Amino acid sequence: MKIDLSNLIVGKYYQINLDSTIEINEIETEENNIKLTKPIKINGGIYNTDDGIYLEAKVYFEFETNCSRCLKELIVEEEANLQYRIQIEEDEEIPFDEEIIKASEYTIDLTKPIISSILLSIPMKTICDENCKGICPQCGNDLNEGQCNCEDDNIDPRLAKLKELMD
């Protein structure tokens, strides 16, 4: 998604509104591939201020994953923030704590920052329901659909004497 900044830089506009979508079907990482189920929506703007040019936007996306407890497939809606300072000149001094996007010939490509914000916003674990019971560690049955007949005979050896007293 490329944005032309020339009108913003010359002072013709002080703001560029972003209200668009970008089609990315899958994001490949080293660990796994993230399947996006809808086009990504971007709402926000690029602003020319006295301190520089800034991008502030929200990214709305939907991805396919599995429940961390019962392994059912589910679709999760999330949102991410895009907040960057746009560097126009190579010698422009920018504080070290600001995220930047370097403009190339008065245009910026937002694809990589959008993907980065999505990757940072994906939760570590997702669950289908707050009351999800998960799966049985012995037989693998979904405990949300009913209790299994497995007996838990695994006793911590440190507590074995206590079990003998209880029996």
Summary of the structure (lengths in Angstrom):
residues: 167
radius of gyration: 24.7
end to end distance: 68.3
largest distance: 84.3
contacts: 391
relative contact order: 0.17
helix: 15%
strand: 40%
